[in-house]
Amino acid sequence: MFGFSRYNYDRFRREMLENNVHDRFGHAPEPGDAAPEFELRSLDGDLVKLSSFKGSRNVVITFGSATCPQTAASIGGLRSLVREFPASEVQFLFLYVREAHPGAYLPPHHRLEDKARAAMLLRDEEQITWPILIDELGGDVHRLYGALPNASFLVDKSGRIAYRSLASHAASLGAALEELLENQQERGQHHTLVHGGEDTVTPSLKTFLNAYRAIERGGYDAVVNFRGELGIPGRALLRGGRLARPVAEHPVIAASTAVGVLAAVGLGIWAGYELRKRRIANRPYQAYRKLEKRRAKDDDYDFFGV
């Protein structure tokens, strides 16, 4: 559908985002279809063939890139799923595709070495421990699966798609994996559609929190391009994402800081309340006189109908 030059575009354009919103899964394979075959080299140099897992393991295939906000938003959830599900039952694969927001630092890929360099950057910054496969320069495998920026496909042991997630939503993907493993273990079914077959949810808050740090990887010109294409909403998104960056990168520290601030405020309010109580206890008549004056003033207002 797309030629090489169009697949690896030089800059992000507004209509790309609009097309993703309207097309949803577009021409991607549907639940129940046979998963398109591929054979790609990993960053570690291994040759990985999808059909080699048939009959033995389920496979989660995730597409993404270093400059994709949705990838940055979903990667933490995927890390949790990799730790949660046994490697003997589920094989996770990350397929590195074109840059969503290319720039001077991470430009459009013209050589496989360029793509591998970007994939290594993503692996190191996001602590990806499962295999990262390098797609062809023209996005051959990516286009077979719909060329979506950050979709995940769950391929069961029969080699067919049991579930697909538009934005690699970890919560729904985890529920689909649990249902699939239960069906396989209790009913002996290698293939079954699970969790409704698909998830079209795009977590907007997580994307917002991670947008700036993902686009910034492309380079400052990628940030400027994004702001120019989306105008005021783009500037607001990047500014908010930049301010929220510490929360996205260090959620535990940010949460601890927030708890500490709330505790300090609460302690201050309690201390003020206790101090006021002691002052009243030490000077009860003065407090009583103040209360009587306030009541008299309120009575004057009532008399004039105010």
FITI-41420 format. One line per 8 residues: their letters; for each residue x, y, z of N, C-alpha, C. Coordinates in nm, 3 decimals. Layout:
BEGIN
a> X/Y/Z/X/Y/Z/X/Y/Z  ...
This chain:
BEGIN
mfgfsryn> 0.082/-0.120/0.000/0.000/0.000/0.000/0.087/0.127/0.000  0.194/0.127/0.085/0.281/0.242/0.090/0.416/0.206/0.030  0.473/0.298/-0.046/0.607/0.278/-0.098/0.710/0.309/0.008  0.837/0.282/-0.022/0.945/0.301/0.075/0.952/0.446/0.120  0.950/0.540/0.025/0.968/0.681/0.060/0.852/0.732/0.146  0.734/0.679/0.124/0.619/0.725/0.201/0.616/0.658/0.338  0.664/0.537/0.346/0.663/0.467/0.475/0.754/0.539/0.575  0.877/0.565/0.537/0.969/0.638/0.623/0.960/0.787/0.592
ydrfrrem> 0.861/0.853/0.648/0.838/0.993/0.617/0.941/1.082/0.688  0.964/1.202/0.630/1.063/1.296/0.683/1.011/1.372/0.804  0.881/1.395/0.808/0.825/1.469/0.921/0.681/1.424/0.945  0.639/1.439/1.068/0.502/1.406/1.108/0.406/1.510/1.050  0.289/1.463/1.007/0.186/1.552/0.955/0.054/1.525/1.029  -0.023/1.631/1.045/-0.147/1.625/1.122/-0.242/1.517/1.071  -0.251/1.500/0.939/-0.346/1.403/0.885/-0.312/1.259/0.923  -0.186/1.232/0.959/-0.150/1.097/1.004/-0.222/1.062/1.133
lennvhdr> -0.227/1.158/1.223/-0.299/1.136/1.349/-0.448/1.121/1.325  -0.503/1.203/1.236/-0.646/1.196/1.205/-0.681/1.062/1.142  -0.593/1.011/1.055/-0.618/0.882/0.991/-0.618/0.770/1.093  -0.526/0.775/1.191/-0.521/0.672/1.294/-0.648/0.671/1.377  -0.701/0.791/1.405/-0.823/0.801/1.487/-0.942/0.742/1.413  -0.955/0.772/1.284/-1.072/0.729/1.207/-1.062/0.583/1.161  -0.942/0.538/1.125/-0.928/0.404/1.067/-0.925/0.293/1.172  -0.893/0.329/1.296/-0.877/0.229/1.400/-0.776/0.123/1.356
fghapepg> -0.820/-0.004/1.339/-0.727/-0.109/1.298/-0.703/-0.112/1.147  -0.782/-0.036/1.071/-0.759/-0.029/0.927/-0.760/-0.165/0.861  -0.652/-0.194/0.788/-0.644/-0.321/0.715/-0.562/-0.426/0.792  -0.551/-0.409/0.924/-0.479/-0.507/1.006/-0.554/-0.640/1.009  -0.483/-0.752/1.025/-0.551/-0.882/1.036/-0.644/-0.885/1.156  -0.756/-0.955/1.140/-0.859/-0.956/1.243/-0.847/-1.077/1.334  -0.911/-1.071/1.451/-0.914/-1.188/1.540/-0.969/-1.310/1.467  -0.901/-1.421/1.479/-0.939/-1.544/1.409/-0.858/-1.567/1.283
daapefel> -0.797/-1.461/1.227/-0.713/-1.476/1.106/-0.580/-1.540/1.143  -0.521/-1.606/1.044/-0.385/-1.656/1.061/-0.289/-1.538/1.070  -0.200/-1.541/1.167/-0.105/-1.431/1.184/-0.006/-1.432/1.068  0.013/-1.320/1.000/0.109/-1.314/0.889/0.249/-1.358/0.933  0.307/-1.443/0.855/0.440/-1.498/0.888/0.548/-1.393/0.869  0.654/-1.403/0.950/0.770/-1.317/0.931/0.895/-1.385/0.987  1.007/-1.340/0.941/1.138/-1.387/0.990/1.231/-1.266/0.994  1.267/-1.224/1.114/1.345/-1.102/1.131/1.463/-1.126/1.226
rsldgdlv> 1.564/-1.041/1.211/1.682/-1.047/1.297/1.658/-0.961/1.421  1.701/-1.010/1.537/1.687/-0.936/1.662/1.811/-0.850/1.685  1.803/-0.761/1.784/1.918/-0.677/1.819/2.036/-0.762/1.864  2.008/-0.879/1.919/2.114/-0.970/1.964/2.172/-1.053/1.851  2.116/-1.038/1.730/2.167/-1.110/1.615/2.098/-1.241/1.584  1.997/-1.278/1.663/1.925/-1.403/1.641/1.822/-1.386/1.530  1.800/-1.491/1.453/1.697/-1.492/1.350/1.570/-1.552/1.410  1.464/-1.474/1.416/1.340/-1.516/1.482/1.231/-1.533/1.378
klssfkgs> 1.170/-1.654/1.376/1.063/-1.685/1.283/0.935/-1.710/1.362  0.826/-1.643/1.327/0.702/-1.653/1.403/0.652/-1.797/1.409  0.655/-1.868/1.297/0.600/-2.004/1.293/0.676/-2.102/1.381  0.796/-2.065/1.427/0.873/-2.156/1.513/0.808/-2.173/1.651  0.717/-2.082/1.687/0.650/-2.091/1.817/0.518/-2.168/1.808  0.476/-2.202/1.686/0.348/-2.269/1.666/0.345/-2.404/1.738  0.238/-2.426/1.815/0.221/-2.552/1.886/0.289/-2.555/2.023  0.375/-2.458/2.054/0.448/-2.462/2.180/0.422/-2.341/2.269
rnvvitfg> 0.417/-2.223/2.208/0.400/-2.101/2.289/0.309/-2.000/2.219  0.239/-1.922/2.301/0.165/-1.807/2.251/0.264/-1.691/2.233  0.233/-1.600/2.144/0.324/-1.490/2.115/0.250/-1.356/2.122  0.309/-1.261/2.193/0.258/-1.123/2.195/0.352/-1.040/2.108  0.299/-0.986/1.998/0.378/-0.905/1.905/0.338/-0.759/1.925  0.434/-0.677/1.961/0.409/-0.533/1.982/0.493/-0.452/1.884  0.430/-0.353/1.821/0.499/-0.265/1.728/0.522/-0.129/1.795  0.636/-0.065/1.763/0.660/0.066/1.822/0.794/0.123/1.781
satcpqta> 0.819/0.246/1.829/0.945/0.314/1.800/0.980/0.407/1.916  1.103/0.455/1.918/1.151/0.540/2.028/1.079/0.673/2.034  1.034/0.725/1.918/0.972/0.857/1.915/0.820/0.852/1.918  0.764/0.737/1.949/0.618/0.722/1.953/0.566/0.741/2.096  0.482/0.842/2.121/0.428/0.863/2.256/0.350/0.743/2.309  0.276/0.675/2.223/0.200/0.558/2.268/0.294/0.445/2.311  0.406/0.430/2.242/0.504/0.329/2.282/0.558/0.361/2.421  0.597/0.486/2.442/0.648/0.527/2.573/0.544/0.507/2.682
asigglrs> 0.417/0.528/2.648/0.309/0.514/2.745/0.282/0.368/2.781  0.301/0.277/2.686/0.262/0.137/2.707/0.375/0.049/2.758  0.499/0.093/2.747/0.611/0.003/2.771/0.620/-0.043/2.916  0.583/0.044/3.011/0.587/0.004/3.151/0.490/-0.110/3.180  0.370/-0.103/3.123/0.273/-0.210/3.140/0.319/-0.340/3.077  0.385/-0.330/2.962/0.436/-0.450/2.896/0.546/-0.515/2.980  0.631/-0.432/3.043/0.735/-0.487/3.131/0.673/-0.571/3.242  0.563/-0.521/3.298/0.495/-0.595/3.405/0.439/-0.727/3.355
lvrefpas> 0.383/-0.726/3.234/0.327/-0.850/3.177/0.437/-0.953/3.151  0.553/-0.908/3.105/0.665/-0.999/3.079/0.706/-1.069/3.208  0.705/-0.996/3.319/0.741/-1.057/3.448/0.630/-1.149/3.500  0.505/-1.116/3.466/0.392/-1.190/3.523/0.369/-1.325/3.458  0.385/-1.335/3.325/0.349/-1.459/3.255/0.473/-1.543/3.224  0.461/-1.675/3.243/0.578/-1.763/3.226/0.627/-1.766/3.081  0.759/-1.761/3.066/0.819/-1.764/2.932/0.793/-1.896/2.861  0.762/-2.000/2.936/0.733/-2.129/2.875/0.598/-2.130/2.803
evqflfly> 0.511/-2.031/2.837/0.378/-2.024/2.778/0.360/-1.905/2.685  0.429/-1.795/2.715/0.410/-1.672/2.638/0.545/-1.613/2.598  0.564/-1.591/2.468/0.682/-1.526/2.415/0.647/-1.383/2.374  0.714/-1.285/2.431/0.693/-1.145/2.395/0.797/-1.104/2.290  0.751/-1.034/2.187/0.839/-0.983/2.081/0.805/-0.837/2.056  0.908/-0.754/2.046/0.888/-0.613/2.013/0.945/-0.588/1.874  0.861/-0.543/1.780/0.905/-0.517/1.644/0.928/-0.368/1.625  1.053/-0.332/1.598/1.087/-0.190/1.583/1.053/-0.145/1.441
vreahpga> 0.976/-0.035/1.432/0.925/0.012/1.303/0.978/0.154/1.275  0.913/0.227/1.186/0.956/0.362/1.150/0.941/0.457/1.268  1.013/0.569/1.263/1.001/0.670/1.366/0.867/0.745/1.349  0.793/0.753/1.458/0.665/0.824/1.454/0.688/0.975/1.441  0.796/1.024/1.504/0.827/1.168/1.501/0.977/1.185/1.473  1.018/1.164/1.348/1.160/1.173/1.314/1.213/1.316/1.328  1.341/1.326/1.357/1.405/1.456/1.369/1.554/1.444/1.343  1.629/1.545/1.383/1.772/1.547/1.354/1.847/1.437/1.428
ylpphhrl> 1.803/1.403/1.551/1.875/1.302/1.628/1.835/1.160/1.587  1.707/1.137/1.568/1.658/1.007/1.517/1.582/1.034/1.388  1.655/1.039/1.276/1.593/1.072/1.147/1.522/0.952/1.086  1.456/0.971/0.971/1.398/0.855/0.900/1.507/0.753/0.871  1.472/0.626/0.877/1.572/0.520/0.859/1.606/0.501/0.712  1.733/0.516/0.679/1.779/0.491/0.543/1.866/0.365/0.534  1.910/0.318/0.652/1.987/0.194/0.660/1.938/0.115/0.781  1.957/-0.017/0.776/1.918/-0.098/0.890/1.998/-0.060/1.014
edkaraam> 2.121/-0.011/0.993/2.203/0.033/1.106/2.137/0.150/1.179  2.072/0.240/1.102/2.000/0.352/1.163/1.886/0.301/1.251  1.818/0.204/1.199/1.703/0.147/1.273/1.751/0.075/1.399  1.861/0.003/1.387/1.915/-0.069/1.502/1.964/0.027/1.609  2.024/0.139/1.569/2.071/0.238/1.666/1.953/0.296/1.745  1.844/0.327/1.675/1.725/0.379/1.742/1.665/0.274/1.835  1.664/0.148/1.792/1.609/0.040/1.873/1.692/0.020/2.000  1.824/0.033/1.990/1.909/0.020/2.108/1.883/0.133/2.207
llrdeeqi> 1.861/0.253/2.154/1.830/0.365/2.242/1.701/0.338/2.319  1.598/0.290/2.249/1.471/0.258/2.315/1.491/0.147/2.418  1.564/0.043/2.382/1.588/-0.069/2.473/1.655/-0.022/2.601  1.756/0.063/2.589/1.831/0.108/2.706/1.750/0.204/2.792  1.679/0.298/2.729/1.604/0.397/2.806/1.479/0.340/2.869  1.418/0.240/2.806/1.293/0.184/2.857/1.311/0.048/2.924  1.436/0.002/2.933/1.467/-0.125/3.001/1.387/-0.242/2.946  1.393/-0.257/2.814/1.324/-0.368/2.747/1.412/-0.492/2.754
twpilide> 1.363/-0.596/2.817/1.443/-0.718/2.837/1.405/-0.830/2.741  1.293/-0.816/2.669/1.251/-0.919/2.576/1.304/-0.885/2.436  1.303/-0.981/2.342/1.365/-0.959/2.211/1.305/-0.843/2.132  1.393/-0.760/2.076/1.353/-0.652/1.985/1.395/-0.693/1.845  1.298/-0.704/1.755/1.325/-0.743/1.617/1.326/-0.618/1.529  1.415/-0.616/1.431/1.428/-0.502/1.342/1.354/-0.531/1.212  1.247/-0.457/1.188/1.169/-0.475/1.065/1.250/-0.426/0.945  1.207/-0.465/0.826/1.275/-0.420/0.704/1.260/-0.269/0.689
lggdvhrl> 1.347/-0.208/0.607/1.344/-0.063/0.590/1.209/-0.013/0.537  1.148/-0.091/0.449/1.019/-0.052/0.393/0.901/-0.091/0.479  0.928/-0.142/0.601/0.820/-0.179/0.692/0.738/-0.298/0.644  0.804/-0.398/0.586/0.731/-0.512/0.528/0.637/-0.579/0.629  0.690/-0.613/0.747/0.607/-0.681/0.847/0.507/-0.584/0.910  0.552/-0.465/0.935/0.464/-0.363/0.993/0.339/-0.343/0.908  0.356/-0.337/0.778/0.243/-0.315/0.688/0.153/-0.438/0.680  0.210/-0.556/0.696/0.127/-0.678/0.699/0.030/-0.675/0.816
ygalpnas> 0.071/-0.608/0.924/-0.012/-0.602/1.044/-0.086/-0.468/1.058  -0.097/-0.392/0.947/-0.177/-0.272/0.948/-0.102/-0.142/0.962  0.031/-0.148/0.986/0.115/-0.028/0.998/0.068/0.067/1.107  0.012/0.013/1.214/-0.032/0.095/1.327/0.088/0.131/1.414  0.087/0.248/1.478/0.207/0.293/1.550/0.243/0.211/1.672  0.143/0.157/1.744/0.176/0.088/1.869/0.075/-0.021/1.902  0.041/-0.103/1.805/-0.056/-0.211/1.827/0.014/-0.335/1.882  -0.063/-0.419/1.949/-0.016/-0.551/1.993/-0.112/-0.657/1.943
flvdksgr> -0.057/-0.770/1.903/-0.136/-0.883/1.856/-0.099/-1.006/1.938  -0.201/-1.072/1.991/-0.180/-1.196/2.065/-0.205/-1.313/1.971  -0.098/-1.387/1.941/-0.106/-1.502/1.850/-0.102/-1.628/1.935  -0.206/-1.710/1.925/-0.210/-1.831/2.008/-0.126/-1.942/1.950  -0.128/-2.058/2.015/-0.042/-2.170/1.975/-0.080/-2.228/1.839  -0.200/-2.197/1.790/-0.241/-2.246/1.658/-0.186/-2.158/1.546  -0.127/-2.042/1.584/-0.076/-1.950/1.484/-0.178/-1.848/1.437  -0.293/-1.842/1.506/-0.397/-1.745/1.469/-0.408/-1.635/1.575
iayrslas> -0.467/-1.524/1.534/-0.479/-1.408/1.623/-0.598/-1.429/1.716  -0.570/-1.432/1.846/-0.674/-1.450/1.947/-0.723/-1.318/2.002  -0.641/-1.214/1.983/-0.676/-1.084/2.042/-0.582/-0.978/1.984  -0.632/-0.855/1.974/-0.547/-0.744/1.928/-0.582/-0.619/2.007  -0.480/-0.537/2.034/-0.496/-0.415/2.114/-0.440/-0.298/2.035  -0.521/-0.196/2.016/-0.483/-0.082/1.934/-0.364/-0.006/1.990  -0.356/0.009/2.122/-0.248/0.087/2.183/-0.173/0.007/2.288  -0.167/-0.125/2.271/-0.093/-0.212/2.364/-0.131/-0.186/2.509
haaslgaa> -0.262/-0.180/2.532/-0.317/-0.153/2.665/-0.290/-0.273/2.756  -0.201/-0.257/2.853/-0.154/-0.370/2.933/-0.264/-0.437/3.013  -0.357/-0.359/3.069/-0.462/-0.417/3.152/-0.548/-0.515/3.073  -0.595/-0.473/2.955/-0.680/-0.560/2.874/-0.598/-0.674/2.812  -0.474/-0.645/2.776/-0.389/-0.749/2.719/-0.359/-0.858/2.822  -0.339/-0.816/2.947/-0.317/-0.914/3.054/-0.439/-1.000/3.077  -0.558/-0.938/3.074/-0.683/-1.014/3.091/-0.701/-1.114/2.977  -0.666/-1.073/2.855/-0.676/-1.163/2.740/-0.581/-1.281/2.754
leellenq> -0.460/-1.256/2.801/-0.362/-1.364/2.821/-0.410/-1.463/2.928  -0.464/-1.411/3.036/-0.515/-1.499/3.141/-0.627/-1.589/3.089  -0.718/-1.530/3.013/-0.829/-1.608/2.957/-0.779/-1.712/2.857  -0.682/-1.674/2.776/-0.628/-1.767/2.678/-0.559/-1.886/2.745  -0.475/-1.859/2.844/-0.404/-1.967/2.913/-0.501/-2.058/2.987  -0.606/-2.000/3.042/-0.708/-2.081/3.111/-0.778/-2.174/3.013  -0.815/-2.123/2.895/-0.880/-2.206/2.795/-0.789/-2.317/2.745  -0.662/-2.286/2.730/-0.567/-2.386/2.681/-0.540/-2.494/2.784
qergqhht> -0.529/-2.453/2.911/-0.495/-2.550/3.015/-0.615/-2.635/3.057  -0.733/-2.574/3.065/-0.850/-2.646/3.115/-0.926/-2.717/3.004  -0.927/-2.660/2.883/-1.006/-2.719/2.775/-0.921/-2.778/2.663  -0.793/-2.755/2.670/-0.705/-2.809/2.568/-0.720/-2.743/2.432  -0.772/-2.620/2.430/-0.792/-2.548/2.304/-0.670/-2.462/2.272  -0.610/-2.488/2.157/-0.497/-2.405/2.115/-0.544/-2.271/2.061  -0.662/-2.270/1.999/-0.713/-2.144/1.944/-0.849/-2.110/2.002  -0.861/-1.985/2.043/-0.989/-1.932/2.090/-0.979/-1.780/2.093
lvhggedt> -1.088/-1.713/2.057/-1.091/-1.567/2.069/-1.114/-1.531/2.214  -1.040/-1.435/2.265/-1.048/-1.402/2.407/-1.073/-1.254/2.428  -1.137/-1.223/2.541/-1.159/-1.086/2.587/-1.225/-0.998/2.480  -1.321/-1.056/2.410/-1.393/-0.980/2.307/-1.319/-0.966/2.176  -1.200/-1.023/2.166/-1.125/-1.022/2.040/-1.038/-0.901/2.017  -1.076/-0.784/2.071/-0.994/-0.665/2.047/-1.021/-0.556/2.150  -0.929/-0.462/2.157/-0.940/-0.347/2.246/-0.899/-0.223/2.167  -0.989/-0.125/2.158/-0.961/-0.003/2.081/-0.932/0.117/2.171
vtpslktf> -0.912/0.091/2.301/-0.886/0.199/2.396/-0.744/0.253/2.378  -0.732/0.386/2.378/-0.602/0.452/2.378/-0.592/0.533/2.506  -0.513/0.488/2.604/-0.505/0.560/2.732/-0.453/0.703/2.713  -0.543/0.801/2.714/-0.504/0.939/2.681/-0.415/1.001/2.787  -0.438/0.972/2.916/-0.357/1.032/3.022/-0.212/0.984/3.013  -0.192/0.855/2.993/-0.056/0.803/2.982/0.015/0.858/2.859  -0.058/0.870/2.749/0.001/0.927/2.628/0.041/1.071/2.652  -0.046/1.147/2.723/-0.017/1.286/2.757/0.109/1.297/2.842
lnayraie> 0.123/1.210/2.942/0.237/1.215/3.032/0.368/1.181/2.962  0.361/1.101/2.856/0.483/1.053/2.792/0.511/1.116/2.656  0.424/1.205/2.609/0.438/1.260/2.474/0.569/1.335/2.456  0.600/1.425/2.549/0.718/1.510/2.530/0.847/1.429/2.527  0.864/1.336/2.622/0.990/1.263/2.629/1.009/1.172/2.508  0.900/1.125/2.448/0.912/1.041/2.329/0.948/1.124/2.207  0.875/1.234/2.185/0.900/1.317/2.067/1.036/1.384/2.076  1.079/1.419/2.197/1.209/1.484/2.217/1.323/1.394/2.172
rggydavv> 1.305/1.264/2.176/1.410/1.173/2.132/1.446/1.194/1.985  1.347/1.235/1.906/1.374/1.261/1.766/1.465/1.380/1.745  1.457/1.476/1.836/1.535/1.599/1.825/1.445/1.720/1.847  1.507/1.835/1.869/1.429/1.955/1.894/1.340/1.989/1.775  1.389/1.962/1.653/1.308/1.992/1.535/1.183/1.905/1.528  1.188/1.785/1.587/1.068/1.700/1.593/0.963/1.762/1.684  1.009/1.823/1.794/0.918/1.892/1.886/0.854/2.012/1.817  0.937/2.091/1.747/0.886/2.209/1.675/0.786/2.168/1.568
nfrgelgi> 0.817/2.060/1.496/0.727/2.010/1.392/0.592/1.969/1.450  0.594/1.901/1.564/0.470/1.856/1.628/0.386/1.976/1.671  0.450/2.075/1.731/0.378/2.195/1.773/0.317/2.266/1.653  0.392/2.275/1.543/0.344/2.344/1.425/0.226/2.273/1.360  0.229/2.139/1.358/0.122/2.063/1.294/-0.007/2.065/1.375  0.002/2.062/1.506/-0.118/2.055/1.590/-0.157/2.187/1.651  -0.075/2.291/1.635/-0.110/2.423/1.684/-0.122/2.429/1.835  -0.224/2.501/1.883/-0.241/2.522/2.027/-0.255/2.389/2.104
pgrallrg> -0.336/2.292/2.056/-0.343/2.164/2.128/-0.207/2.096/2.139  -0.126/2.104/2.030/0.006/2.043/2.032/0.098/2.109/2.133  0.094/2.243/2.139/0.178/2.315/2.235/0.136/2.283/2.378  0.005/2.277/2.400/-0.045/2.244/2.535/-0.005/2.103/2.576  -0.015/2.011/2.481/0.021/1.872/2.510/0.167/1.859/2.546  0.255/1.924/2.469/0.398/1.914/2.496/0.436/1.985/2.624  0.375/2.104/2.648/0.408/2.177/2.770/0.363/2.097/2.893  0.241/2.044/2.887/0.193/1.964/2.999/0.275/1.837/3.018
grlarpva> 0.310/1.772/2.905/0.391/1.651/2.913/0.530/1.678/2.969  0.585/1.796/2.935/0.717/1.832/2.986/0.714/1.853/3.137  0.610/1.921/3.184/0.595/1.942/3.328/0.570/1.811/3.402  0.499/1.720/3.334/0.465/1.591/3.397/0.573/1.487/3.379  0.682/1.521/3.311/0.786/1.424/3.280/0.841/1.352/3.403  0.871/1.423/3.515/0.919/1.350/3.633/0.821/1.246/3.683  0.691/1.272/3.669/0.590/1.175/3.712/0.595/1.051/3.624  0.610/1.072/3.493/0.612/0.960/3.400/0.737/0.875/3.417
ehpviaas> 0.852/0.940/3.442/0.977/0.866/3.451/1.001/0.807/3.589  0.951/0.875/3.696/0.974/0.828/3.832/0.844/0.832/3.911  0.747/0.747/3.876/0.615/0.753/3.940/0.620/0.726/4.090  0.710/0.636/4.135/0.716/0.604/4.277/0.767/0.723/4.357  0.875/0.788/4.305/0.930/0.905/4.374/0.828/1.018/4.376  0.760/1.039/4.261/0.660/1.145/4.254/0.546/1.120/4.352  0.501/0.995/4.359/0.392/0.962/4.452/0.436/0.982/4.596  0.561/0.942/4.628/0.612/0.959/4.764/0.621/1.106/4.801
tavgvlaa> 0.667/1.188/4.704/0.675/1.332/4.727/0.538/1.392/4.754  0.440/1.349/4.672/0.303/1.400/4.690/0.248/1.362/4.828  0.274/1.239/4.871/0.228/1.195/5.003/0.294/1.278/5.112  0.425/1.306/5.094/0.497/1.386/5.192/0.443/1.527/5.203  0.412/1.588/5.087/0.357/1.723/5.087/0.220/1.726/5.156  0.135/1.628/5.121/0.002/1.623/5.184/0.012/1.601/5.334  0.108/1.517/5.375/0.126/1.493/5.518/0.171/1.620/5.589  0.263/1.697/5.525/0.310/1.821/5.585/0.198/1.922/5.599
vglgiwag> 0.114/1.933/5.492/0.000/2.025/5.498/-0.096/1.983/5.609  -0.124/1.852/5.615/-0.214/1.803/5.719/-0.161/1.828/5.859  -0.029/1.808/5.876/0.034/1.833/6.006/0.025/1.981/6.044  0.044/2.068/5.945/0.034/2.212/5.969/-0.105/2.252/6.013  -0.207/2.197/5.947/-0.346/2.228/5.983/-0.376/2.179/6.125  -0.329/2.056/6.156/-0.353/2.000/6.290/-0.283/2.084/6.397  -0.157/2.126/6.369/-0.083/2.205/6.467/-0.152/2.339/6.491  -0.202/2.402/6.383/-0.273/2.529/6.398/-0.399/2.513/6.481
yelrkrri> -0.469/2.403/6.457/-0.593/2.377/6.533/-0.564/2.358/6.682  -0.457/2.279/6.711/-0.421/2.254/6.850/-0.375/2.382/6.919  -0.299/2.465/6.849/-0.252/2.590/6.907/-0.369/2.682/6.940  -0.467/2.687/6.851/-0.584/2.771/6.874/-0.663/2.722/6.995  -0.673/2.589/7.008/-0.745/2.533/7.123/-0.677/2.572/7.255  -0.543/2.569/7.255/-0.470/2.602/7.377/-0.486/2.749/7.414  -0.484/2.835/7.313/-0.501/2.978/7.339/-0.638/3.006/7.401  -0.740/2.940/7.348/-0.875/2.959/7.401/-0.884/2.906/7.544
anrpyqay> -0.816/2.791/7.568/-0.820/2.731/7.702/-0.751/2.821/7.804  -0.642/2.888/7.762/-0.568/2.975/7.853/-0.638/3.109/7.877  -0.719/3.156/7.778/-0.787/3.283/7.790/-0.936/3.268/7.757  -1.009/3.193/7.838/-1.149/3.162/7.804/-1.240/3.284/7.801  -1.218/3.381/7.893/-1.306/3.498/7.897/-1.287/3.587/7.776  -1.161/3.600/7.731/-1.134/3.680/7.611/-1.200/3.619/7.489  -1.192/3.486/7.479/-1.256/3.416/7.367/-1.408/3.434/7.374  -1.464/3.432/7.499/-1.608/3.448/7.514/-1.652/3.587/7.470
rklekrra> -1.573/3.692/7.506/-1.607/3.828/7.468/-1.607/3.845/7.316  -1.510/3.783/7.249/-1.504/3.790/7.102/-1.627/3.726/7.040  -1.669/3.613/7.099/-1.785/3.543/7.047/-1.910/3.628/7.064  -1.925/3.699/7.181/-2.041/3.783/7.206/-2.045/3.901/7.109  -1.931/3.962/7.081/-1.924/4.073/6.986/-1.969/4.027/6.846  -1.925/3.906/6.805/-1.962/3.856/6.674/-2.112/3.832/6.666  -2.171/3.780/6.774/-2.316/3.756/6.777/-2.394/3.887/6.770  -2.346/3.990/6.843/-2.413/4.119/6.841/-2.411/4.180/6.702
kdddydff> -2.300/4.167/6.635/-2.289/4.220/6.499/-2.385/4.148/6.406  -2.394/4.014/6.420/-2.486/3.937/6.337/-2.632/3.979/6.363  -2.666/4.010/6.491/-2.802/4.053/6.525/-2.835/4.187/6.460  -2.739/4.282/6.453/-2.760/4.410/6.388/-2.794/4.394/6.242  -2.726/4.305/6.175/-2.753/4.279/6.033/-2.893/4.225/6.014  -2.933/4.133/6.105/-3.066/4.073/6.093/-3.175/4.180/6.112  -3.148/4.275/6.203/-3.249/4.378/6.233/-3.278/4.465/6.111  -3.175/4.498/6.035/-3.196/4.582/5.917/-3.234/4.502/5.793
gv> -3.248/4.369/5.808/-3.291/4.285/5.696/-3.184/4.264/5.594  -3.059/4.267/5.635/-2.948/4.249/5.542/-2.917/4.103/5.531
